[in-house]
């Protein structure tokens, strides 16, 4: 038998410690769920709250009982600050948008929100083209009982205690170097934060081309249309309005859709959704959406309306919400347009006209995008995915041969030699395509300044299959080798060769070609899939 006095002490001690544990977590409130008063240098900043939207936002909807909710992707989460509508008929408002959330998942959440928050009278659904082309199976229905799965880890767990301690430490240190989520549900960037860093035409264009190497086609999926129709009907049953918002589309992304052959799909989306009662577009061209990009601004200049070519900033989002709510503000007259079956064709015609005008005024971006498409177009499949009917970047031809210490390239003999020919920095594959990036230089023995390599020979086994030109200066490498040097960056995309006899992988090597007709091996410490990428130490020395 357990002594009753011991049992009393044990139970009392457990209750006291549980109370202290809970009180500490509630005071620090690392996830913002308790709505404990925020105290600077103690708990005002809540870095633990980011990336937990799927667990926390349903609980916050239950807690806050909002009158208006925003649904959508990270674009709505980052750009729509609900506090701008405080004091209006739409308040209280909660931004329930979740990054990468699909339309069918938003449908399941909306039904759950109506069950747990009958206060909801206005629903704003941000619709993005890339959502509409994602085929999704029906999402699992959710109920109020599903919320219990999230309660214990967030309120009573060792993890919650750990996050509380981290919150205290970061607040005490005055740090703001991680993103967080505002009490209204929208994303708050870290400090200091430099938006618009991705606004450099060549890096953006390369990234988009690499993404589309994996995408054979994009079609509007009827399952998403049906989900939106069901969301509209759910709102009607609960006496709530249902608004579809086409959030701003940056001209860079408009040009992507046009160049890759998807513009007609975007038009189909607008036409089909124009039958809904409340549909608004904020993708018109004006001084907000066509803001000069980082590469166009003076050095040190910062963009105001965009975080990157996909995500608009709250500065632009607040003006959109003001226009939607009828609040007077100095925004462009065409910032927000209601789309109807009667005006949708005129809207699409005007948007195409503005896009064509924009492309004429932004040739540097257009040229960068087209260059990226040509570069990554290496065979029939990749060219098709990039909207190009013909193969424009052949890399499987016979350009020469390596025999002993002589590399013959296009009829010219280059003698192999040790030295610094450059370095491979990135080697990655996309199915059957290998992309290699690095830098190269003409390292003439004991001669300075060194000059750009006249070319970079790509050698598979003993065959020269491509010669890549040096394309851009690498200032970071110049600083390392001296201001008088001129090393340059290069990149190559090639179809991965078939294995040789007995399944042996093909050997891949790169050589920098010099003005003095030497071939200097480019060092490499990376690996490449499906080829034997010969490892050469830095500096590259031929033995």
N, C-alpha and C positions, 0 to 999 in steps of 0.2 A: 504493500500500500504506500502511495506517495503522501508524504506529510503535507497536511493542508496549509500549514504556514509557509512551507517552501513553495507550494503551488501558487499561493496568493502573491508572494514576492516575485515569482517568475512571471506571472501574468501581468502584475503591475509594472514590472520592469519592461516587459515587452511593449505594453501600451505606451509607456513613457517614451521609450526609444522610437517607437513607430510615430508617435506624435512629434518628436523632435525632428525625425527624418522628414516627415511630410511638411512640417512647418518651414524647414530650411529650404526644401525644394519650392514650396509655394512662395516663399519670400523672394528667392532669386528669380523664380519663374523663367527658366531658361528657354522655354518654348512660347512664352507669352500667353499660355492658356488660362492662367489664374487671374490675369488682368491686375496683378499686383502693381501698385504705383511704381513708376520708373524713377530711379534715383541715379543721377550722373555719377560715374566712377564706381557704381556698384552693380546695377542690373539694367541700365537703360538700353544698352546694346546687346542684342540677342543673336549671336552668330550660330548657335545650335539650331535655330529655327529653319534655316535654309535647307532645301532639298527634302523636306518632310511634308510637302503639300498633300500628298495622297492620304497620309495618316491624319493630318491635323485639320485640314480645311473643312471636312464634314463636321468635326467637333466644334469648330468655330462658328459654322453656320447654325448649328444647334444652340450654341451659347448666345449668339448675337441676335438671332431672329431678324435678319435684315429684310427690308422692304424691296430692295433691288439687288440682284446678283449679276456679276459678269462671269461668263464662261468662255473658255477658249484655250489657247496655247500659251507658250512663253511670251509671245508678242503682246498679248493682252495683259499677262501677268506683269511684264516689265513696263508697259507703256500707259496703262490705265490706272490713274490714281483716283480712287473713289472719293477722297476728301474734297475734291474740287466741287462736288455736288452737295456738300453739307448744307443744310438749311433749305434744300429744295424739296419738292414733293416726292423725290426718289429716295430720300434718306430715311433710315440708315441704309448704307450700301456696303456690300462686301464683294471683293474681287476673288472669286472662287476659281480663277483660271489656273491650270496646271501645265507645266512644260511638257511638250510632246503628247498631250492628251488627244486622243482620237475623238471623232464625232460620236461614235457609238458609246464610248466611255463617258462622254459628257451627257449623253442621254440617260445612262444608268444613274449618274450622279444627280441629274435634275430630278428624276423621279424620287430618289432618296431625299433630296432637299425639300421637296413638297411634303413628304411624310413627316419630316422632323421640324420644318419651319413653315407653318401655314401662313406666316406673315408675308411671304414672298408675293409681290404683285407685279414686278417687272423683271424680265429676264433678257439680258443682252448677250447674244452668242456671237463671238468673233469667229468668222469662217475664213480659212486660209486655203489657197489653192492646193497646197501639198497635203492637207487633210483630206480633201475631196478625192484624191487619186489613190488613197490608201485603202485597199480592200480589207475589211475588218469583219470578223465573225461577231454575232450578237454578244454584247457584254452581259456578264452575270448581273442579275438584279440585286439591288442592295436594300437593306432594311435598317431600322434603327438599332436592331440587335447586332448588326455588323460593326457598329461603333465600339462595342465592348472589347473587340480584339485590339483596339488601339489604346485603351485606357491605361491598363497596368504599365506597359513600357514607358508611357509618357508621364505618368503621375507617380508610380511607386516602383522604382527599379534602380539597380546599381547604375545603369546607364544614365538615368535622369540625375542621379547624384553626381556622377562624373561630369555631365554637361553643366550642372550648376556650378561646380568648382571652376571649370574652364571659363564660364561666363563671368564669374567674379574676377578671375585673374585678368582676362582681357579688358574688362571695364576698368580695373584698377590701373592697368598699364596704359590706358587711353588708346588702345588699338581699335582700328576699324578696317582691318585689311581683309575681311571676309564679307561676302554678301549676307543680307538678312531679309526678313519679310516683315513689312509694316503690319500694324494691328489691323489695317483694312485689307490685308491679303496681297498687296502688291510688292514687287521686288525692289529692294533698296541696294544699290551698288556699294562695293567697298570703298574705303577712302584711303589714299587718294585714288580716284578712278579716272582713267583716260579713255573716254568713249571714242568710237570711230577709228580705233587702231587698225581694223581690217580694211579700211578704205584705201587700198593700194591696188590699182588695176591689175597688175601682173600676178600678184599672189592670189587675189580673189579669183581671177580667171582660171589659173592653174587648178585651184581647189575645186571649182565648180566642174571643170572638165574631168577631173579625176573621179568626182562623185558620179557623174553621168556615164562613165565607163561601165558602171555596174547596173545601169537602169536601161532596160530595153525599150520601155514605153511607159507613158503615164496617161491613163484614161479616167474620166470622171466615173466613179463607182456608184451604181444605183443604190447600194446598201447605205451609203452616206446620205443620199437624197432622202431615202425613206426614213432614216433616223431623224433628220431635221423635220420632216413632216410629222412624225410622232411627237417630237418635242413641242412643235406648235400646238398640236392637239392636246397635249398634256397641260400646256399653259391655259388653253381655253377652258378645260375642265376645272382648273383651279382659279379661274377668274384673273389670270395674269396676262400681261402683254408679252409678246415674243418678238424681239428685234434681232435681225441679222446685221452684223457689222462687218463689211469688208474693210479691214484695217489698212493703213497706208502700205503701198507697195513701192519700194524704191525703184527708180529707173534702171539701176543695174540689174535688178531681178526681173523687171519687165523685159529688158533686152535678152536676158537669159532665156525666158520663155519664147520670145520671138525667134531668136537665133537657133534654138534647139528644136523648133517645130511644134511647140506646145501652145502657141497663142490661141489657136482655134479652140483648144480645150478650156482655156480660161474664159473665152467668150461664151462657150456652152454653159459654164458654171453660172455666169451672170444671167444668161437668158432663162435658165431653168429656175433660178432662185428669185427672179423678178416677180414671179407669181405670188410670193409671200407678201403679206400685208405691209410689213415694216422691214424694209431692206435699205441700208444706207452704205454708201461707198465713200471712203476717205483716200482713195488712190488717184485722185485727180492731180494733174501737174500744176504746181504753184510754187511760190518761193519757199514754202515749208518742205514739201516733198522733194524738190529738186535743189536742196541746199548744196552749195559747193562742198565737195568732199575733201578729206584731209590732204590728199595729194595736190589739190588745187588751191589750198589755203597757204598764206605765208607761213614760214617756218614757225612752229610753236602754236599755230592757230588751232582752235578746237571747234568741232561741230556741236551744234546745239540741239538739233531735232532727231538725230539718229545715233544709236549705239553702234550699229553695224548694218550691212545691207539688208538684213532681215528684220531687225528689232528697232522700232522707233522709240524715242525717249519719252518720258513723262511730260516734257515741255510741249511736245507735239500732241501727246495723248490728252493732256488737260484741255487744249483748245478744241479737240474733237468732241470731248464730253460737253464742253460749254455749248458748242454748236448744236449738239443733240438735245440738250436740255433747254435751248432757247435763251441762254445767258449771253448778254452782249459782251463782245470782246473784239479786239482788233485782229481777227484772223482773216485769211483770204475768203472772199465771197464763195468760192467753189470748194472750200475745205471739206464740206460734207454735203453729199447729194443723195436725195431719196431716189432709189431705182424702182421703176414701175415697168409693166409690159409696154406702156406707151412710149417711154423715153429710153429704154435700154439700148436700142439700136443706135440712136443718136449719141448716147454716152460712149458706146464702144468705138464708134467712128471717130469721135473727138479724142478719145484716149489714144488711139492709134496715130492720129495726126500729131498729137503732142509728143508721142514717143519718137516718131520720125524726125520731128524738129530737134528733139533732145539729142538724138544720135548724130545729127549734123553738127551740133555744137560741142560734142564730146568725143571727138575722133580718137583721142588717146586711149580712152577706155574701150571703144569699139575695136580698135586695132589690137589691143592687148587680148581681148576676148577671142577675136578671130585667130590670132597667132596661137593661143592656147588650144583652140579646136584643131588647127592644122597640125600642131605638135603631137597631140594625143591620138590623132587619126592615123593608125598604123595598119589596119586591115579592115575588111568589110564590116565586121561586127562592131568594132569601136567607132568607125566612121558613121555607121547607121545610128548608134546611140547618141552621137554628137550632132545629129542632124545634117551630116555631110554625105552626099550620095557617092562620092568618089574617094579613093585612097589618095591623100595628098602628101603624105609623109612616108614614102617607101623606105623601109630600113632592112629589107631582106636581100638586097642586091649584092653582087660580088664586086667590091671596090678594091680588092687587093689581097695580098697573101703574106704571111709571115714565114720566112725561110731562113733558118739559122739566126744570124744577127742582123738580118735585113728585113725591114718592113716595107713592102711595096704598096703604095697607095695611089690609085688612079695613074699608074704608070711611072710614078716617082719613087725612087729608093730612099728610105730613111734608115740610118744606122742606129741600132739600139745602143743606149747609153744609160748609165746610172745618173742620179741627181734628183732634184726636186721638180717633179712635173706637175704636182698638184695633189689633190686628195678627193676621194669619194666621201660624201657626207651622208647621203640618203640613198638607199636601194629598197624599193618596195614594189609589190606586184598587185595587179588587179586582174584576177583570173589568169588570162593568157598574155598579159602585157606587163613588161618590166620597165619601171621608171627609175632612172639613176640621175642623181644631182651631185654637183661638187664644184670645185674650182680648179683652174689649170693655168700654167704660166710657161713662158719660153725661158727656161733656166740655162742660158748660155754660160758655160763654165767661166767663172771669174769675171763675168761681165755684168755691169750695172749701168743703167737700169735694165731690168728684165722686161720683156715685152709679152703681150698676150700670145698664147699659143696660136699658131695658124690654124689649128684644128685639133680635135680629139678623135683618135681612131678607136672604134669599137671593134674588138677582135673576139670572135667566137671560134674556139679551137684555133686554127691557124688562118681563118678567113676574115678579112676586113669586111664587115657587113654595113658599116655606116661611118661617116665622118661628120662629127658635130662641130658646129662653129661656136666660138666663144661669143656669148651674147650680151653680157652686162658686167660692169665693173663691180668688184667686191671691195668696198672701202675698208671693211674690217680686216681683210687679208692684207691689203696695202699697208695698213698701219702696222701690222705684225712684221712685214718684210721691209718696210721703209717706204717713205713717201714717193720715191722715184720709181717704185715697181708698178707694174700694171697687170696683176693677175686678174683673171676674169671668171665669171661663173658660167657653167654649162649645164645642160640637161639633155637627156636622151630618152626616148620611149621606143621600145622595140618589142616585137613579138618574141616570146620565149621560144628558143629553138627546141626542136624535138630531140629526145635523148639519142645518143650515138649508139653504136653497136653494144650489145649485151646490156642495154639499159643504162649505160654510163652517162652521167649528166654532162652537158656541153661545158667547156671551159670558157670563161669570160674574162677578158683583160681590157684595160683602157690605156692608151698612150697619148701623151701630149706631143704634138708635132711642132718642131721649131723651125725658125727661118733658115737655120743653118743645116736643115735636113737631118735632124736627129729625132729619134723617137724615144721619149723619156717616159718610163712607166709611171702611171698615176697611182699613188698609194691608196690602199683600201684596207679597212679593218672591219667592214660590215659583212653581212651575209646576204645572199639573195636566194629566194626560193626557186627551185627547179633548174638552177644552173650552178656550176661550181665556180663561184666568184673568187678568182685567185687572190689570196691574201698577200698584200705587199706592204711591208712596214713603212713608216714615215721617219726620215725621208726615204723616198723610194730609191733603192740601190739594186742594180741589176748584178747578179752574181754569174 
